[in-house]
């Protein structure tokens, strides 16, 4: 089964804590991942997006390596 990178994306959201903090989450469009992959504590949406995109790229690279081993 080939990995489709376009099936995965990140979302960002703001917490209700004070001061406000931002979080990111990796999600899959076709079906839920089965585990929650998140990061939190960012001071802005932009910072959370930057970190989330970096983590998504690492996740997809690792997933691709795993697929090649099979």
C-alpha positions in Angstrom: 0.0 0.0 0.0 1.5 3.3 -1.1 1.4 6.3 1.2 -0.6 9.3 -0.1 0.8 12.4 1.5 -2.2 14.4 0.5 -4.3 12.2 2.8 -2.6 13.8 5.8 -2.9 17.3 7.1 -2.5 19.4 10.2 -5.0 21.5 12.0 -4.3 24.2 14.5 -6.5 25.4 17.3 -6.4 27.8 20.2 -6.8 26.8 23.8 -9.1 28.5 26.3 -6.2 28.9 28.8 -4.8 32.3 29.7 -2.6 33.3 28.2 -3.8 31.8 25.0 -1.7 28.9 23.6 -2.0 27.3 20.2 -1.8 23.6 19.4 -1.5 21.4 16.2 -2.8 18.0 15.4 -2.0 15.6 12.5 -5.1 14.1 10.9 -5.9 11.8 8.1 -8.7 12.6 5.7 -9.7 9.0 4.7 -10.1 7.6 8.2 -9.0 8.4 11.8 -5.3 7.7 12.5 -6.1 5.6 15.6 -3.7 7.7 17.8 -3.7 11.4 18.5 -0.6 13.2 17.3 -0.4 16.7 18.8 1.9 19.4 20.0 0.9 22.4 22.2 2.1 25.4 24.0 2.7 27.7 21.0 2.3 31.4 21.3 0.7 31.9 17.8 -1.1 30.1 15.1 1.8 30.6 12.8 4.2 29.0 15.2 1.9 26.1 15.7 1.5 25.7 11.9 5.2 25.8 11.4 5.9 23.1 14.0 2.9 21.0 12.9 4.1 21.0 9.3 7.6 20.0 10.3 6.2 17.1 12.4 4.0 16.0 9.6 6.9 15.9 7.2 8.9 13.8 9.7 5.9 11.5 10.2 5.4 11.0 6.5 9.1 10.3 6.0 9.1 7.7 8.8 5.9 6.2 7.5 7.4 5.9 4.0 10.6 4.2 5.4 8.4 1.7 7.2 6.4 0.9 4.1 9.6 0.2 2.2 10.7 -2.3 4.8 7.6 -4.4 4.2 
